[in-house]
């Protein structure tokens, strides 16, 4: 048995993550180390009527004998709160920052399977400093502009070249070099982790891969990038019109579809798979996975949330 633990950062304290964590934990063989507030987790567990014992780990010293798989192995990070479930505010920002800092410090020792983090309020936590947690972690790990978001499902994965940026700015962030590096990271991950040389489809940016301009992004950037990759024997094809590539007879030919912007590929992926997909960050010094859902404050404390995305994330690292 592999005794390397999975590191889990609970993320936004006022989210559904604690609920789905309690539901998902019993499905996993490998030990999990949760980084969160003991006081908060205990309060939320009581409110949601779960009954796990907590194994408190005061510091991570590499001694795996202290980790107990039948309990919640917890590294306690201080957090002051009044209500068990409350509105999301900036008051949790320092707490979340401290949790991530501790997780990165642990993961640098390379004796963990990877990082899973709960949902974060981009509006409150990121403060427009970063497009998303993908970019936040890349900056903290010295990998700025060197990471890729992959929404993974074993039937079909998707990956946007640009992530959480306004649609009007997308064309400014697409380059030949970015597309080439994007494909390289995805292929490297698939070969090393899954033992698969992936078949990759790349979409265009404009409707039907056309535009009214004399020289479109397809002609200037996307087609030249694909030609370079094909010469280097990468299994890439395109550019394809985004409105037809997800039709079954087309999409079944590929393992990954790369799009030019976030919703171009995430919308059809979520339509196809719902929350049965995981968000993997490629290019960090460790594997980072985020369940494919947000804080979902409308469901706080109701014990009705579906844990499937977190279960899939844990099982992926648990292989």
ChimeraX commands (.cxc) that place a marker at each C-alpha (Angstrom):
marker #1 position 0.00,0.00,0.00 radius 0.5
marker #1 position 1.19,3.52,-0.81 radius 0.5
marker #1 position 1.25,5.49,2.42 radius 0.5
marker #1 position 1.91,8.89,0.90 radius 0.5
marker #1 position -0.81,11.27,2.06 radius 0.5
marker #1 position -3.01,13.59,0.02 radius 0.5
marker #1 position -2.88,17.21,1.18 radius 0.5
marker #1 position -6.28,18.94,1.28 radius 0.5
marker #1 position -6.75,22.66,1.83 radius 0.5
marker #1 position -10.35,23.29,2.87 radius 0.5
marker #1 position -10.48,26.68,1.12 radius 0.5
marker #1 position -13.32,29.12,1.78 radius 0.5
marker #1 position -14.68,28.28,5.27 radius 0.5
marker #1 position -18.22,29.32,4.32 radius 0.5
marker #1 position -18.71,26.85,1.49 radius 0.5
marker #1 position -20.10,23.36,0.93 radius 0.5
marker #1 position -16.60,21.86,0.99 radius 0.5
marker #1 position -16.67,20.53,4.54 radius 0.5
marker #1 position -19.91,18.69,3.77 radius 0.5
marker #1 position -18.61,17.01,0.62 radius 0.5
marker #1 position -15.30,16.27,2.37 radius 0.5
marker #1 position -17.11,14.39,5.16 radius 0.5
marker #1 position -19.09,12.44,2.52 radius 0.5
marker #1 position -16.06,11.67,0.35 radius 0.5
marker #1 position -13.45,10.71,2.94 radius 0.5
marker #1 position -14.71,7.18,3.59 radius 0.5
marker #1 position -14.29,6.34,-0.12 radius 0.5
marker #1 position -10.48,6.79,-0.13 radius 0.5
marker #1 position -7.74,4.29,0.78 radius 0.5
marker #1 position -4.77,6.63,1.16 radius 0.5
marker #1 position -4.45,8.87,4.22 radius 0.5
marker #1 position -5.55,12.49,3.90 radius 0.5
marker #1 position -4.11,15.48,5.72 radius 0.5
marker #1 position -6.67,18.28,5.97 radius 0.5
marker #1 position -5.38,21.80,6.51 radius 0.5
marker #1 position -8.14,23.79,8.19 radius 0.5
marker #1 position -9.43,25.21,11.47 radius 0.5
marker #1 position -10.09,22.43,13.98 radius 0.5
marker #1 position -12.70,24.56,15.75 radius 0.5
marker #1 position -14.56,25.26,12.50 radius 0.5
marker #1 position -14.37,21.68,11.18 radius 0.5
marker #1 position -15.63,20.32,14.50 radius 0.5
marker #1 position -18.52,22.80,14.52 radius 0.5
marker #1 position -19.49,22.05,10.90 radius 0.5
marker #1 position -19.24,18.30,11.47 radius 0.5
marker #1 position -21.62,18.58,14.43 radius 0.5
marker #1 position -24.04,20.76,12.48 radius 0.5
marker #1 position -24.09,18.33,9.54 radius 0.5
marker #1 position -24.35,15.29,11.84 radius 0.5
marker #1 position -21.14,13.52,10.82 radius 0.5
marker #1 position -19.04,11.70,13.37 radius 0.5
marker #1 position -15.33,11.52,12.59 radius 0.5
marker #1 position -12.57,11.54,15.18 radius 0.5
marker #1 position -9.83,14.10,14.61 radius 0.5
marker #1 position -6.15,13.17,14.69 radius 0.5
marker #1 position -4.40,16.47,15.31 radius 0.5
marker #1 position -1.02,16.90,13.64 radius 0.5
marker #1 position 0.78,19.89,15.14 radius 0.5
marker #1 position 3.53,19.98,12.51 radius 0.5
marker #1 position 4.47,17.89,9.49 radius 0.5
marker #1 position 7.73,16.06,10.17 radius 0.5
marker #1 position 7.48,13.25,7.64 radius 0.5
marker #1 position 6.58,10.63,10.27 radius 0.5
marker #1 position 3.68,8.85,8.55 radius 0.5
marker #1 position 3.08,6.68,11.59 radius 0.5
marker #1 position 1.25,9.64,13.11 radius 0.5
marker #1 position -1.32,9.57,10.32 radius 0.5
marker #1 position -4.44,7.46,10.90 radius 0.5
marker #1 position -6.63,6.61,7.94 radius 0.5
marker #1 position -9.81,6.08,9.96 radius 0.5
marker #1 position -9.74,9.65,11.27 radius 0.5
marker #1 position -9.49,13.18,9.95 radius 0.5
marker #1 position -5.78,13.97,10.09 radius 0.5
marker #1 position -5.82,17.70,10.69 radius 0.5
marker #1 position -3.23,20.46,10.70 radius 0.5
marker #1 position -4.96,23.21,12.67 radius 0.5
marker #1 position -4.88,26.76,11.29 radius 0.5
marker #1 position -6.39,29.45,13.46 radius 0.5
marker #1 position -9.64,31.05,12.28 radius 0.5
marker #1 position -12.06,33.17,14.28 radius 0.5
marker #1 position -15.74,32.89,13.42 radius 0.5
marker #1 position -19.13,33.53,15.01 radius 0.5
marker #1 position -21.44,31.30,12.97 radius 0.5
marker #1 position -20.80,27.75,11.80 radius 0.5
marker #1 position -21.93,28.75,8.30 radius 0.5
marker #1 position -21.92,32.42,7.38 radius 0.5
marker #1 position -21.68,34.81,4.45 radius 0.5
marker #1 position -18.43,34.96,2.51 radius 0.5
marker #1 position -16.38,38.05,3.42 radius 0.5
marker #1 position -12.78,39.22,3.32 radius 0.5
marker #1 position -12.34,38.08,6.93 radius 0.5
marker #1 position -11.32,34.60,5.75 radius 0.5
marker #1 position -8.56,35.82,3.39 radius 0.5
marker #1 position -5.64,35.59,5.82 radius 0.5
marker #1 position -6.83,32.17,6.98 radius 0.5
marker #1 position -6.96,30.84,3.39 radius 0.5
marker #1 position -3.56,32.38,2.63 radius 0.5
marker #1 position -2.04,30.67,5.68 radius 0.5
marker #1 position -3.54,27.31,4.68 radius 0.5
marker #1 position -2.09,27.50,1.17 radius 0.5
marker #1 position 1.32,28.64,2.45 radius 0.5
marker #1 position 1.50,25.67,4.79 radius 0.5
marker #1 position 0.39,23.25,2.07 radius 0.5
marker #1 position 3.05,24.50,-0.38 radius 0.5
marker #1 position 5.74,24.17,2.30 radius 0.5
marker #1 position 4.72,20.54,2.92 radius 0.5
marker #1 position 4.42,19.66,-0.77 radius 0.5
marker #1 position 7.92,20.93,-1.53 radius 0.5
marker #1 position 9.23,17.96,0.45 radius 0.5
marker #1 position 7.84,15.74,-2.35 radius 0.5
marker #1 position 6.54,13.01,-0.05 radius 0.5
marker #1 position 2.83,13.64,-0.72 radius 0.5
marker #1 position 0.62,12.51,-3.59 radius 0.5
marker #1 position -0.57,16.02,-4.39 radius 0.5
marker #1 position -2.81,18.92,-3.39 radius 0.5
marker #1 position -6.58,19.22,-3.46 radius 0.5
marker #1 position -8.17,22.52,-2.51 radius 0.5
marker #1 position -11.74,23.41,-1.75 radius 0.5
marker #1 position -13.49,26.26,-3.59 radius 0.5
marker #1 position -12.37,29.86,-3.17 radius 0.5
marker #1 position -14.32,33.09,-3.68 radius 0.5
marker #1 position -12.34,34.76,-6.46 radius 0.5
marker #1 position -14.02,38.08,-5.77 radius 0.5
marker #1 position -13.05,38.14,-2.10 radius 0.5
marker #1 position -9.78,36.23,-1.96 radius 0.5
marker #1 position -8.03,37.05,-5.22 radius 0.5
marker #1 position -8.98,40.74,-5.31 radius 0.5
marker #1 position -8.30,40.92,-9.07 radius 0.5
marker #1 position -4.60,40.20,-8.44 radius 0.5
marker #1 position -4.90,36.82,-10.17 radius 0.5
marker #1 position -7.30,35.40,-12.77 radius 0.5
marker #1 position -7.90,32.30,-10.60 radius 0.5
marker #1 position -6.37,29.91,-8.07 radius 0.5
marker #1 position -4.43,28.28,-10.93 radius 0.5
marker #1 position -2.55,31.54,-11.45 radius 0.5
marker #1 position -2.34,32.24,-7.69 radius 0.5
marker #1 position -0.56,28.94,-7.04 radius 0.5
marker #1 position 1.65,29.36,-10.11 radius 0.5
marker #1 position 2.84,32.71,-8.75 radius 0.5
marker #1 position 3.45,31.28,-5.26 radius 0.5
marker #1 position 5.50,28.42,-6.76 radius 0.5
marker #1 position 7.53,30.58,-9.16 radius 0.5
marker #1 position 5.72,29.20,-12.21 radius 0.5
marker #1 position 3.96,32.33,-13.46 radius 0.5
marker #1 position 2.59,31.89,-17.01 radius 0.5
marker #1 position 3.85,28.28,-17.05 radius 0.5
marker #1 position 0.74,26.36,-15.97 radius 0.5
marker #1 position -2.25,24.77,-17.69 radius 0.5
marker #1 position -5.82,24.18,-16.54 radius 0.5
marker #1 position -7.06,20.72,-17.49 radius 0.5
marker #1 position -10.66,19.70,-16.79 radius 0.5
marker #1 position -10.21,15.95,-16.71 radius 0.5
marker #1 position -12.72,13.21,-17.43 radius 0.5
marker #1 position -11.49,9.80,-18.57 radius 0.5
marker #1 position -13.83,9.94,-21.59 radius 0.5
marker #1 position -12.91,13.46,-22.71 radius 0.5
marker #1 position -10.90,16.27,-21.12 radius 0.5
marker #1 position -10.88,19.95,-22.04 radius 0.5
marker #1 position -8.37,22.73,-21.53 radius 0.5
marker #1 position -8.65,26.48,-22.23 radius 0.5
marker #1 position -5.62,28.41,-23.49 radius 0.5
marker #1 position -6.86,31.42,-21.49 radius 0.5
marker #1 position -8.71,31.11,-18.19 radius 0.5
marker #1 position -10.56,33.72,-16.15 radius 0.5
marker #1 position -10.18,36.82,-18.32 radius 0.5
marker #1 position -12.80,39.03,-20.02 radius 0.5
marker #1 position -13.86,37.77,-23.42 radius 0.5
marker #1 position -12.86,41.09,-25.04 radius 0.5
marker #1 position -9.23,40.46,-23.98 radius 0.5
marker #1 position -8.90,36.82,-25.02 radius 0.5
marker #1 position -7.31,37.49,-28.42 radius 0.5
marker #1 position -4.53,39.50,-26.73 radius 0.5
marker #1 position -3.45,36.48,-24.69 radius 0.5
marker #1 position -3.24,33.89,-27.48 radius 0.5
marker #1 position 0.20,33.27,-28.96 radius 0.5
marker #1 position 1.83,30.55,-31.03 radius 0.5
marker #1 position 4.30,29.81,-28.23 radius 0.5
marker #1 position 1.53,29.57,-25.64 radius 0.5
marker #1 position -0.39,27.00,-27.68 radius 0.5
marker #1 position 2.76,24.92,-28.27 radius 0.5
marker #1 position 3.73,24.91,-24.58 radius 0.5
marker #1 position 0.12,24.15,-23.60 radius 0.5
marker #1 position 0.10,21.00,-25.73 radius 0.5
marker #1 position 3.52,19.92,-24.46 radius 0.5
marker #1 position 2.41,20.10,-20.81 radius 0.5
marker #1 position -0.76,18.14,-21.52 radius 0.5
marker #1 position 1.03,15.43,-23.49 radius 0.5
marker #1 position 3.73,15.10,-20.82 radius 0.5
marker #1 position 1.07,14.70,-18.11 radius 0.5
marker #1 position -0.93,12.10,-20.05 radius 0.5
marker #1 position 2.15,10.02,-20.83 radius 0.5
marker #1 position 3.65,10.14,-17.31 radius 0.5
marker #1 position 0.47,9.84,-15.25 radius 0.5
marker #1 position -1.88,7.87,-17.53 radius 0.5
marker #1 position 0.50,6.10,-19.92 radius 0.5
marker #1 position -1.44,7.55,-22.87 radius 0.5
marker #1 position -0.12,9.52,-25.84 radius 0.5
marker #1 position -3.15,11.82,-26.13 radius 0.5
marker #1 position -5.06,12.67,-29.28 radius 0.5
marker #1 position -5.65,16.42,-29.08 radius 0.5
marker #1 position -8.12,18.62,-30.96 radius 0.5
marker #1 position -7.62,22.39,-31.02 radius 0.5
marker #1 position -10.46,24.82,-31.67 radius 0.5
marker #1 position -10.34,28.12,-33.47 radius 0.5
marker #1 position -11.13,31.41,-31.78 radius 0.5
marker #1 position -13.71,32.84,-34.18 radius 0.5
marker #1 position -17.09,31.33,-35.16 radius 0.5
marker #1 position -16.49,28.65,-37.83 radius 0.5
marker #1 position -12.76,29.50,-37.59 radius 0.5
marker #1 position -13.42,32.58,-39.70 radius 0.5
marker #1 position -13.40,36.34,-39.22 radius 0.5
marker #1 position -14.02,39.48,-41.21 radius 0.5
marker #1 position -10.42,40.55,-40.84 radius 0.5
marker #1 position -7.82,40.06,-43.57 radius 0.5
marker #1 position -5.70,37.98,-41.21 radius 0.5
marker #1 position -7.50,36.03,-38.48 radius 0.5
marker #1 position -6.07,34.52,-35.29 radius 0.5
marker #1 position -6.54,31.14,-36.94 radius 0.5
marker #1 position -4.26,32.13,-39.85 radius 0.5
marker #1 position -1.73,34.14,-37.82 radius 0.5
marker #1 position -1.38,32.02,-34.69 radius 0.5
marker #1 position -3.39,28.81,-34.35 radius 0.5
marker #1 position -2.65,27.07,-37.66 radius 0.5
marker #1 position 1.11,27.83,-37.50 radius 0.5
marker #1 position 1.23,26.45,-33.93 radius 0.5
marker #1 position -0.54,23.25,-35.00 radius 0.5
marker #1 position 1.88,22.79,-37.93 radius 0.5
marker #1 position 4.89,23.09,-35.61 radius 0.5
marker #1 position 3.40,20.51,-33.23 radius 0.5
marker #1 position 2.54,18.12,-36.06 radius 0.5
marker #1 position 6.10,18.34,-37.41 radius 0.5
marker #1 position 7.28,17.34,-33.92 radius 0.5
marker #1 position 4.95,14.31,-34.07 radius 0.5
marker #1 position 2.39,15.50,-31.51 radius 0.5
marker #1 position -1.04,13.97,-32.19 radius 0.5
marker #1 position -2.84,17.29,-32.70 radius 0.5
marker #1 position -5.51,18.29,-35.19 radius 0.5
marker #1 position -7.40,21.47,-36.00 radius 0.5
marker #1 position -8.39,24.17,-35.81 radius 0.5
marker #1 position -11.98,23.03,-35.45 radius 0.5
marker #1 position -15.13,25.12,-35.13 radius 0.5
marker #1 position -16.16,25.05,-31.46 radius 0.5
marker #1 position -19.85,24.62,-32.30 radius 0.5
marker #1 position -19.32,21.17,-33.88 radius 0.5
marker #1 position -16.21,19.60,-32.32 radius 0.5
marker #1 position -18.22,18.39,-29.31 radius 0.5
marker #1 position -20.68,16.45,-31.47 radius 0.5
marker #1 position -20.18,12.82,-30.49 radius 0.5
marker #1 position -18.90,11.52,-33.82 radius 0.5
marker #1 position -16.17,14.18,-33.74 radius 0.5
marker #1 position -15.25,14.35,-30.05 radius 0.5
marker #1 position -14.93,10.55,-29.65 radius 0.5
marker #1 position -11.80,10.69,-31.80 radius 0.5
marker #1 position -9.92,12.71,-29.14 radius 0.5
marker #1 position -8.73,12.50,-25.54 radius 0.5
marker #1 position -8.47,16.28,-25.07 radius 0.5
marker #1 position -10.07,19.30,-26.70 radius 0.5
marker #1 position -8.12,22.55,-26.27 radius 0.5
marker #1 position -10.13,25.77,-26.63 radius 0.5
marker #1 position -9.08,29.37,-26.83 radius 0.5
marker #1 position -11.11,30.61,-23.84 radius 0.5
marker #1 position -12.72,29.31,-20.65 radius 0.5
marker #1 position -16.41,28.89,-21.51 radius 0.5
marker #1 position -15.70,27.74,-25.07 radius 0.5
marker #1 position -14.75,24.30,-23.70 radius 0.5
marker #1 position -15.97,24.24,-20.08 radius 0.5
marker #1 position -19.62,24.83,-20.99 radius 0.5
marker #1 position -19.91,21.75,-23.24 radius 0.5
marker #1 position -17.79,19.68,-20.82 radius 0.5
marker #1 position -20.11,20.46,-17.91 radius 0.5
marker #1 position -23.13,19.81,-20.12 radius 0.5
marker #1 position -21.72,16.38,-20.96 radius 0.5
marker #1 position -20.37,15.36,-17.56 radius 0.5
marker #1 position -21.91,17.63,-14.93 radius 0.5
marker #1 position -19.61,17.62,-11.91 radius 0.5
marker #1 position -18.06,14.28,-12.85 radius 0.5
marker #1 position -14.81,16.01,-13.77 radius 0.5
marker #1 position -11.83,17.43,-11.94 radius 0.5
marker #1 position -9.76,20.56,-12.44 radius 0.5
marker #1 position -6.05,19.65,-12.63 radius 0.5
marker #1 position -3.29,22.28,-12.70 radius 0.5
marker #1 position -0.33,21.14,-14.82 radius 0.5
marker #1 position 3.12,22.73,-14.59 radius 0.5
marker #1 position 3.38,23.13,-10.79 radius 0.5
marker #1 position 6.06,21.24,-8.79 radius 0.5
marker #1 position 3.19,19.00,-7.60 radius 0.5
marker #1 position -0.17,17.79,-8.91 radius 0.5
marker #1 position -2.95,20.14,-7.84 radius 0.5
marker #1 position -6.61,19.25,-8.24 radius 0.5
marker #1 position -9.71,21.25,-7.48 radius 0.5
marker #1 position -13.22,19.74,-7.48 radius 0.5
marker #1 position -15.20,21.31,-10.30 radius 0.5
marker #1 position -17.64,23.39,-8.26 radius 0.5
marker #1 position -17.72,26.68,-6.35 radius 0.5
marker #1 position -18.60,27.62,-2.74 radius 0.5
marker #1 position -22.35,27.28,-3.53 radius 0.5
marker #1 position -23.51,29.36,-0.57 radius 0.5
marker #1 position -27.17,28.65,-1.38 radius 0.5
marker #1 position -26.59,25.06,-0.19 radius 0.5
marker #1 position -24.67,25.86,3.01 radius 0.5
marker #1 position -25.53,23.59,5.91 radius 0.5
marker #1 position -28.28,21.70,4.05 radius 0.5
marker #1 position -26.38,18.41,3.69 radius 0.5
marker #1 position -27.68,17.98,0.14 radius 0.5
marker #1 position -24.54,18.60,-1.93 radius 0.5
marker #1 position -23.16,16.00,-4.33 radius 0.5
marker #1 position -19.58,14.93,-3.44 radius 0.5
marker #1 position -18.81,13.19,-6.75 radius 0.5
marker #1 position -16.27,15.76,-8.01 radius 0.5
marker #1 position -14.24,15.59,-4.78 radius 0.5
marker #1 position -14.45,11.79,-4.78 radius 0.5
marker #1 position -13.10,11.73,-8.33 radius 0.5
marker #1 position -10.29,14.13,-7.35 radius 0.5
marker #1 position -9.28,12.01,-4.35 radius 0.5
marker #1 position -9.48,8.77,-6.35 radius 0.5
marker #1 position -7.34,10.24,-9.13 radius 0.5
marker #1 position -4.51,10.93,-6.66 radius 0.5
marker #1 position -5.26,7.67,-4.84 radius 0.5
marker #1 position -4.27,5.56,-7.88 radius 0.5
marker link #1:1,2 radius 0.2
marker link #1:2,3 radius 0.2
marker link #1:3,4 radius 0.2
marker link #1:4,5 radius 0.2
marker link #1:5,6 radius 0.2
marker link #1:6,7 radius 0.2
marker link #1:7,8 radius 0.2
marker link #1:8,9 radius 0.2
marker link #1:9,10 radius 0.2
marker link #1:10,11 radius 0.2
marker link #1:11,12 radius 0.2
marker link #1:12,13 radius 0.2
marker link #1:13,14 radius 0.2
marker link #1:14,15 radius 0.2
marker link #1:15,16 radius 0.2
marker link #1:16,17 radius 0.2
marker link #1:17,18 radius 0.2
marker link #1:18,19 radius 0.2
marker link #1:19,20 radius 0.2
marker link #1:20,21 radius 0.2
marker link #1:21,22 radius 0.2
marker link #1:22,23 radius 0.2
marker link #1:23,24 radius 0.2
marker link #1:24,25 radius 0.2
marker link #1:25,26 radius 0.2
marker link #1:26,27 radius 0.2
marker link #1:27,28 radius 0.2
marker link #1:28,29 radius 0.2
marker link #1:29,30 radius 0.2
marker link #1:30,31 radius 0.2
marker link #1:31,32 radius 0.2
marker link #1:32,33 radius 0.2
marker link #1:33,34 radius 0.2
marker link #1:34,35 radius 0.2
marker link #1:35,36 radius 0.2
marker link #1:36,37 radius 0.2
marker link #1:37,38 radius 0.2
marker link #1:38,39 radius 0.2
marker link #1:39,40 radius 0.2
marker link #1:40,41 radius 0.2
marker link #1:41,42 radius 0.2
marker link #1:42,43 radius 0.2
marker link #1:43,44 radius 0.2
marker link #1:44,45 radius 0.2
marker link #1:45,46 radius 0.2
marker link #1:46,47 radius 0.2
marker link #1:47,48 radius 0.2
marker link #1:48,49 radius 0.2
marker link #1:49,50 radius 0.2
marker link #1:50,51 radius 0.2
marker link #1:51,52 radius 0.2
marker link #1:52,53 radius 0.2
marker link #1:53,54 radius 0.2
marker link #1:54,55 radius 0.2
marker link #1:55,56 radius 0.2
marker link #1:56,57 radius 0.2
marker link #1:57,58 radius 0.2
marker link #1:58,59 radius 0.2
marker link #1:59,60 radius 0.2
marker link #1:60,61 radius 0.2
marker link #1:61,62 radius 0.2
marker link #1:62,63 radius 0.2
marker link #1:63,64 radius 0.2
marker link #1:64,65 radius 0.2
marker link #1:65,66 radius 0.2
marker link #1:66,67 radius 0.2
marker link #1:67,68 radius 0.2
marker link #1:68,69 radius 0.2
marker link #1:69,70 radius 0.2
marker link #1:70,71 radius 0.2
marker link #1:71,72 radius 0.2
marker link #1:72,73 radius 0.2
marker link #1:73,74 radius 0.2
marker link #1:74,75 radius 0.2
marker link #1:75,76 radius 0.2
marker link #1:76,77 radius 0.2
marker link #1:77,78 radius 0.2
marker link #1:78,79 radius 0.2
marker link #1:79,80 radius 0.2
marker link #1:80,81 radius 0.2
marker link #1:81,82 radius 0.2
marker link #1:82,83 radius 0.2
marker link #1:83,84 radius 0.2
marker link #1:84,85 radius 0.2
marker link #1:85,86 radius 0.2
marker link #1:86,87 radius 0.2
marker link #1:87,88 radius 0.2
marker link #1:88,89 radius 0.2
marker link #1:89,90 radius 0.2
marker link #1:90,91 radius 0.2
marker link #1:91,92 radius 0.2
marker link #1:92,93 radius 0.2
marker link #1:93,94 radius 0.2
marker link #1:94,95 radius 0.2
marker link #1:95,96 radius 0.2
marker link #1:96,97 radius 0.2
marker link #1:97,98 radius 0.2
marker link #1:98,99 radius 0.2
marker link #1:99,100 radius 0.2
marker link #1:100,101 radius 0.2
marker link #1:101,102 radius 0.2
marker link #1:102,103 radius 0.2
marker link #1:103,104 radius 0.2
marker link #1:104,105 radius 0.2
marker link #1:105,106 radius 0.2
marker link #1:106,107 radius 0.2
marker link #1:107,108 radius 0.2
marker link #1:108,109 radius 0.2
marker link #1:109,110 radius 0.2
marker link #1:110,111 radius 0.2
marker link #1:111,112 radius 0.2
marker link #1:112,113 radius 0.2
marker link #1:113,114 radius 0.2
marker link #1:114,115 radius 0.2
marker link #1:115,116 radius 0.2
marker link #1:116,117 radius 0.2
marker link #1:117,118 radius 0.2
marker link #1:118,119 radius 0.2
marker link #1:119,120 radius 0.2
marker link #1:120,121 radius 0.2
marker link #1:121,122 radius 0.2
marker link #1:122,123 radius 0.2
marker link #1:123,124 radius 0.2
marker link #1:124,125 radius 0.2
marker link #1:125,126 radius 0.2
marker link #1:126,127 radius 0.2
marker link #1:127,128 radius 0.2
marker link #1:128,129 radius 0.2
marker link #1:129,130 radius 0.2
marker link #1:130,131 radius 0.2
marker link #1:131,132 radius 0.2
marker link #1:132,133 radius 0.2
marker link #1:133,134 radius 0.2
marker link #1:134,135 radius 0.2
marker link #1:135,136 radius 0.2
marker link #1:136,137 radius 0.2
marker link #1:137,138 radius 0.2
marker link #1:138,139 radius 0.2
marker link #1:139,140 radius 0.2
marker link #1:140,141 radius 0.2
marker link #1:141,142 radius 0.2
marker link #1:142,143 radius 0.2
marker link #1:143,144 radius 0.2
marker link #1:144,145 radius 0.2
marker link #1:145,146 radius 0.2
marker link #1:146,147 radius 0.2
marker link #1:147,148 radius 0.2
marker link #1:148,149 radius 0.2
marker link #1:149,150 radius 0.2
marker link #1:150,151 radius 0.2
marker link #1:151,152 radius 0.2
marker link #1:152,153 radius 0.2
marker link #1:153,154 radius 0.2
marker link #1:154,155 radius 0.2
marker link #1:155,156 radius 0.2
marker link #1:156,157 radius 0.2
marker link #1:157,158 radius 0.2
marker link #1:158,159 radius 0.2
marker link #1:159,160 radius 0.2
marker link #1:160,161 radius 0.2
marker link #1:161,162 radius 0.2
marker link #1:162,163 radius 0.2
marker link #1:163,164 radius 0.2
marker link #1:164,165 radius 0.2
marker link #1:165,166 radius 0.2
marker link #1:166,167 radius 0.2
marker link #1:167,168 radius 0.2
marker link #1:168,169 radius 0.2
marker link #1:169,170 radius 0.2
marker link #1:170,171 radius 0.2
marker link #1:171,172 radius 0.2
marker link #1:172,173 radius 0.2
marker link #1:173,174 radius 0.2
marker link #1:174,175 radius 0.2
marker link #1:175,176 radius 0.2
marker link #1:176,177 radius 0.2
marker link #1:177,178 radius 0.2
marker link #1:178,179 radius 0.2
marker link #1:179,180 radius 0.2
marker link #1:180,181 radius 0.2
marker link #1:181,182 radius 0.2
marker link #1:182,183 radius 0.2
marker link #1:183,184 radius 0.2
marker link #1:184,185 radius 0.2
marker link #1:185,186 radius 0.2
marker link #1:186,187 radius 0.2
marker link #1:187,188 radius 0.2
marker link #1:188,189 radius 0.2
marker link #1:189,190 radius 0.2
marker link #1:190,191 radius 0.2
marker link #1:191,192 radius 0.2
marker link #1:192,193 radius 0.2
marker link #1:193,194 radius 0.2
marker link #1:194,195 radius 0.2
marker link #1:195,196 radius 0.2
marker link #1:196,197 radius 0.2
marker link #1:197,198 radius 0.2
marker link #1:198,199 radius 0.2
marker link #1:199,200 radius 0.2
marker link #1:200,201 radius 0.2
marker link #1:201,202 radius 0.2
marker link #1:202,203 radius 0.2
marker link #1:203,204 radius 0.2
marker link #1:204,205 radius 0.2
marker link #1:205,206 radius 0.2
marker link #1:206,207 radius 0.2
marker link #1:207,208 radius 0.2
marker link #1:208,209 radius 0.2
marker link #1:209,210 radius 0.2
marker link #1:210,211 radius 0.2
marker link #1:211,212 radius 0.2
marker link #1:212,213 radius 0.2
marker link #1:213,214 radius 0.2
marker link #1:214,215 radius 0.2
marker link #1:215,216 radius 0.2
marker link #1:216,217 radius 0.2
marker link #1:217,218 radius 0.2
marker link #1:218,219 radius 0.2
marker link #1:219,220 radius 0.2
marker link #1:220,221 radius 0.2
marker link #1:221,222 radius 0.2
marker link #1:222,223 radius 0.2
marker link #1:223,224 radius 0.2
marker link #1:224,225 radius 0.2
marker link #1:225,226 radius 0.2
marker link #1:226,227 radius 0.2
marker link #1:227,228 radius 0.2
marker link #1:228,229 radius 0.2
marker link #1:229,230 radius 0.2
marker link #1:230,231 radius 0.2
marker link #1:231,232 radius 0.2
marker link #1:232,233 radius 0.2
marker link #1:233,234 radius 0.2
marker link #1:234,235 radius 0.2
marker link #1:235,236 radius 0.2
marker link #1:236,237 radius 0.2
marker link #1:237,238 radius 0.2
marker link #1:238,239 radius 0.2
marker link #1:239,240 radius 0.2
marker link #1:240,241 radius 0.2
marker link #1:241,242 radius 0.2
marker link #1:242,243 radius 0.2
marker link #1:243,244 radius 0.2
marker link #1:244,245 radius 0.2
marker link #1:245,246 radius 0.2
marker link #1:246,247 radius 0.2
marker link #1:247,248 radius 0.2
marker link #1:248,249 radius 0.2
marker link #1:249,250 radius 0.2
marker link #1:250,251 radius 0.2
marker link #1:251,252 radius 0.2
marker link #1:252,253 radius 0.2
marker link #1:253,254 radius 0.2
marker link #1:254,255 radius 0.2
marker link #1:255,256 radius 0.2
marker link #1:256,257 radius 0.2
marker link #1:257,258 radius 0.2
marker link #1:258,259 radius 0.2
marker link #1:259,260 radius 0.2
marker link #1:260,261 radius 0.2
marker link #1:261,262 radius 0.2
marker link #1:262,263 radius 0.2
marker link #1:263,264 radius 0.2
marker link #1:264,265 radius 0.2
marker link #1:265,266 radius 0.2
marker link #1:266,267 radius 0.2
marker link #1:267,268 radius 0.2
marker link #1:268,269 radius 0.2
marker link #1:269,270 radius 0.2
marker link #1:270,271 radius 0.2
marker link #1:271,272 radius 0.2
marker link #1:272,273 radius 0.2
marker link #1:273,274 radius 0.2
marker link #1:274,275 radius 0.2
marker link #1:275,276 radius 0.2
marker link #1:276,277 radius 0.2
marker link #1:277,278 radius 0.2
marker link #1:278,279 radius 0.2
marker link #1:279,280 radius 0.2
marker link #1:280,281 radius 0.2
marker link #1:281,282 radius 0.2
marker link #1:282,283 radius 0.2
marker link #1:283,284 radius 0.2
marker link #1:284,285 radius 0.2
marker link #1:285,286 radius 0.2
marker link #1:286,287 radius 0.2
marker link #1:287,288 radius 0.2
marker link #1:288,289 radius 0.2
marker link #1:289,290 radius 0.2
marker link #1:290,291 radius 0.2
marker link #1:291,292 radius 0.2
marker link #1:292,293 radius 0.2
marker link #1:293,294 radius 0.2
marker link #1:294,295 radius 0.2
marker link #1:295,296 radius 0.2
marker link #1:296,297 radius 0.2
marker link #1:297,298 radius 0.2
marker link #1:298,299 radius 0.2
marker link #1:299,300 radius 0.2
marker link #1:300,301 radius 0.2
marker link #1:301,302 radius 0.2
marker link #1:302,303 radius 0.2
marker link #1:303,304 radius 0.2
marker link #1:304,305 radius 0.2
marker link #1:305,306 radius 0.2
marker link #1:306,307 radius 0.2
marker link #1:307,308 radius 0.2
marker link #1:308,309 radius 0.2
marker link #1:309,310 radius 0.2
marker link #1:310,311 radius 0.2
marker link #1:311,312 radius 0.2
marker link #1:312,313 radius 0.2
marker link #1:313,314 radius 0.2
marker link #1:314,315 radius 0.2
marker link #1:315,316 radius 0.2
marker link #1:316,317 radius 0.2
marker link #1:317,318 radius 0.2
marker link #1:318,319 radius 0.2
view
